[in-house]
């Protein structure tokens, strides 16, 4: 697997260790990870143009290395069905973010097509000083903070590791189709964990990774949000 050096080098040349969402998704897409198409808009007009090219409805999210929790900052608008909605949301996001985080560096606004809802799961990675990269899997969205229902394995993962990670969480019955809900493609999630493991193994510059939420479906899965933090450049 090729490394994703150009994107990483560009961020480091700008003194950044946090990739914006568009950059993060570009990295992951190159690694074969299914992500929702997302583009960066530097102006209201560009946001409207991108939304029409992607196809409405869309979501808008602030792109800033200084803002981790975009929703808490007022930096997210969902289900925008018209060009007017997109234009107003762009202005509203910038106003809200500048009020709450006046010193934040704003790179623009990420525009992405609204994804088909699915069961929300999370895949994350952090690097332990002693053990190296550790992969996490669990129920996603706000549930990961409330329930903390997650499993862990060291990278690189084996197929057995991936299968065990998915089945270890208490919420596994939800994946099987609890009380008539549609079951998700568990084998796809196992494969996704292996792809993320390979991505981490071949990109040592990545310090932390969060895919949350990932919408899990009966026919695959789609990462809706992505966060990538780089190791500090020591050169």
C-alpha positions as CSV (number, residue, x, y, z in Angstrom):
1,X,0.0,0.0,0.0
2,X,1.4,3.4,-1.0
3,X,1.7,6.0,1.7
4,X,-0.2,9.3,1.4
5,X,2.8,11.5,1.7
6,X,1.6,14.6,-0.4
7,X,-1.4,15.3,1.8
8,X,0.7,14.7,5.0
9,X,3.6,16.8,3.7
10,X,1.2,19.7,2.8
11,X,-0.3,19.8,6.3
12,X,3.1,19.7,7.9
13,X,4.5,22.4,5.6
14,X,1.6,24.6,6.9
15,X,2.5,23.7,10.5
16,X,-0.6,21.6,11.0
17,X,-1.0,18.2,12.8
18,X,-4.7,18.1,12.3
19,X,-6.1,17.3,8.8
20,X,-9.3,18.8,7.7
21,X,-12.2,16.5,7.0
22,X,-11.7,16.6,3.2
23,X,-8.0,15.7,3.6
24,X,-8.8,12.9,6.0
25,X,-11.3,11.4,3.7
26,X,-9.0,11.6,0.8
27,X,-6.4,9.6,2.7
28,X,-8.9,7.0,3.7
29,X,-10.4,6.7,0.3
30,X,-7.0,5.9,-1.2
31,X,-6.8,3.1,1.3
32,X,-10.0,1.5,0.0
33,X,-12.2,2.8,2.8
34,X,-15.7,3.8,1.8
35,X,-16.2,7.5,2.7
36,X,-19.0,9.9,1.8
37,X,-17.8,12.3,-0.9
38,X,-16.8,15.6,0.7
39,X,-15.4,18.8,-0.8
40,X,-14.1,22.0,0.8
41,X,-15.8,25.3,0.1
42,X,-13.9,28.6,0.7
43,X,-17.0,30.8,0.0
44,X,-20.7,30.8,0.1
45,X,-20.9,30.7,-3.7
46,X,-18.5,27.7,-3.8
47,X,-20.6,25.9,-1.2
48,X,-23.7,26.3,-3.3
49,X,-21.9,25.2,-6.4
50,X,-20.5,22.1,-4.8
51,X,-23.8,21.2,-3.3
52,X,-25.5,21.3,-6.7
53,X,-22.7,19.1,-8.2
54,X,-22.9,16.5,-5.4
55,X,-26.7,16.5,-5.4
56,X,-29.0,17.9,-2.8
57,X,-29.7,17.4,0.1
58,X,-26.3,18.0,1.6
59,X,-24.6,18.6,5.0
60,X,-22.3,21.5,5.8
61,X,-19.5,21.2,8.5
62,X,-16.9,23.7,9.6
63,X,-13.4,22.9,8.6
64,X,-10.9,24.1,11.3
65,X,-7.9,22.5,12.9
66,X,-8.8,24.3,16.2
67,X,-12.4,22.8,16.5
68,X,-12.7,19.1,17.4
69,X,-16.4,19.1,18.3
70,X,-18.0,20.7,15.3
71,X,-21.6,20.3,16.5
72,X,-20.9,21.9,19.9
73,X,-19.4,24.9,18.1
74,X,-22.5,25.4,16.0
75,X,-20.5,24.3,13.0
76,X,-22.9,21.6,11.5
77,X,-26.0,21.9,9.4
78,X,-27.8,18.8,8.0
79,X,-30.4,18.0,5.4
80,X,-30.0,21.2,3.3
81,X,-32.4,20.7,0.4
82,X,-32.1,23.9,-1.6
83,X,-29.3,26.3,-2.8
84,X,-30.8,29.0,-0.5
85,X,-30.6,26.6,2.4
86,X,-27.0,26.0,1.7
87,X,-26.1,29.7,1.4
88,X,-27.9,30.5,4.7
89,X,-26.3,27.6,6.5
90,X,-22.8,28.7,5.3
91,X,-23.4,32.1,6.8
92,X,-24.9,30.7,10.0
93,X,-22.0,28.3,10.5
94,X,-19.4,31.0,10.2
95,X,-21.3,33.4,12.5
96,X,-21.8,30.7,15.1
97,X,-18.2,29.5,15.1
98,X,-16.6,33.0,15.1
99,X,-18.8,33.8,18.1
100,X,-17.9,30.7,20.1
101,X,-14.3,30.3,18.9
102,X,-13.2,33.8,17.8
103,X,-9.5,32.8,17.5
104,X,-10.0,29.6,15.5
105,X,-8.4,29.2,12.2
106,X,-11.1,28.5,9.6
107,X,-10.1,26.7,6.4
108,X,-13.6,26.8,5.0
109,X,-16.8,24.7,5.1
110,X,-16.9,21.0,4.1
111,X,-19.8,20.1,1.9
112,X,-21.0,16.5,1.7
113,X,-24.0,14.7,0.3
114,X,-26.4,13.4,3.0
115,X,-25.9,9.7,3.5
116,X,-28.5,7.0,3.9
117,X,-29.0,6.5,7.6
118,X,-27.7,3.2,9.1
119,X,-26.6,1.7,12.4
120,X,-23.9,4.0,13.7
121,X,-20.5,2.4,14.6
122,X,-17.1,3.8,15.3
123,X,-13.5,2.7,14.4
124,X,-10.7,4.6,16.1
125,X,-7.0,4.4,16.5
126,X,-4.5,5.8,18.9
127,X,-0.8,5.1,19.4
128,X,0.3,3.8,22.8
129,X,3.9,4.6,23.8
130,X,4.5,1.0,24.8
131,X,2.4,-1.1,22.5
132,X,2.1,1.0,19.4
133,X,-1.1,1.6,17.4
134,X,-4.3,0.3,19.1
135,X,-7.5,-0.1,17.1
136,X,-11.0,0.4,18.6
137,X,-14.4,-0.7,17.5
138,X,-17.8,0.0,19.0
139,X,-21.2,1.6,18.7
140,X,-20.8,5.1,17.2
141,X,-22.4,8.5,17.3
142,X,-23.0,9.9,20.8
143,X,-23.4,6.3,22.0
144,X,-19.7,5.8,22.2
145,X,-19.4,8.6,24.8
146,X,-22.5,7.5,26.8
147,X,-22.1,3.7,26.7
148,X,-18.4,3.3,26.1
149,X,-19.2,-0.1,24.5
150,X,-15.9,-0.7,22.7
151,X,-13.3,-3.4,22.0
152,X,-9.6,-3.0,21.4
153,X,-6.8,-4.9,19.5
154,X,-3.2,-4.1,18.6
155,X,-2.2,-3.4,15.0
156,X,-1.7,-5.3,12.7
157,X,-5.1,-7.1,13.0
158,X,-5.6,-10.7,11.9
159,X,-9.0,-11.8,10.5
160,X,-9.7,-13.5,13.8
161,X,-9.0,-10.2,15.7
162,X,-11.4,-8.4,13.5
163,X,-14.2,-11.0,14.0
164,X,-13.6,-11.0,17.7
165,X,-13.7,-7.2,18.0
166,X,-17.1,-6.9,16.3
167,X,-18.6,-9.7,18.5
168,X,-17.1,-8.6,21.8
169,X,-19.2,-5.4,22.2
170,X,-22.4,-5.6,24.3
171,X,-24.3,-4.0,21.4
172,X,-23.5,-6.8,19.0
173,X,-27.2,-8.0,18.9
174,X,-28.0,-4.6,17.3
175,X,-25.7,-5.6,14.4
176,X,-27.5,-8.9,14.0
177,X,-30.9,-7.2,13.7
178,X,-32.4,-6.7,17.2
179,X,-36.2,-6.9,17.4
180,X,-36.9,-6.8,13.7
181,X,-34.4,-4.2,12.8
182,X,-32.4,-4.9,9.6
183,X,-29.1,-6.8,10.3
184,X,-25.9,-5.2,9.1
185,X,-23.2,-6.8,7.0
186,X,-20.9,-7.9,9.8
187,X,-18.3,-9.5,7.4
188,X,-18.0,-6.0,5.7
189,X,-17.3,-4.4,9.1
190,X,-14.6,-7.1,9.7
191,X,-13.0,-6.2,6.4
192,X,-13.2,-2.5,7.2
193,X,-11.3,-3.1,10.4
194,X,-8.6,-4.9,8.4
195,X,-8.4,-2.1,5.9
196,X,-8.0,0.5,8.7
197,X,-5.4,-1.7,10.3
198,X,-3.4,-1.8,7.1
199,X,-3.8,1.9,6.6
200,X,-2.4,2.6,10.1
201,X,0.4,0.1,9.6
202,X,1.6,1.8,6.4
203,X,1.1,5.4,7.6
204,X,3.3,5.9,10.7
205,X,2.8,9.6,10.6
206,X,-0.9,9.2,11.6
207,X,-1.1,9.5,15.4
208,X,-4.9,9.3,15.9
209,X,-7.8,8.4,13.8
210,X,-11.6,8.5,14.3
211,X,-14.2,7.3,11.9
212,X,-17.4,8.3,13.7
213,X,-20.1,7.7,12.7
214,X,-19.8,4.9,10.2
215,X,-23.2,4.0,8.9
216,X,-23.4,0.3,8.8
217,X,-25.9,-1.2,6.3
218,X,-27.1,-4.7,5.2
219,X,-25.0,-4.1,2.0
220,X,-21.8,-2.4,3.3
221,X,-20.9,0.6,5.3
222,X,-20.0,4.3,4.8
223,X,-17.8,6.6,6.9
224,X,-19.7,9.9,7.3
225,X,-17.2,11.7,9.5
226,X,-13.4,11.3,9.7
227,X,-10.7,12.9,11.9
228,X,-7.0,12.4,11.5
229,X,-4.2,13.8,13.7
230,X,-0.6,13.5,12.7
231,X,2.5,13.0,14.7
232,X,4.5,16.2,15.2
233,X,7.2,16.5,12.5
234,X,10.5,16.1,14.2
235,X,12.7,16.9,11.2
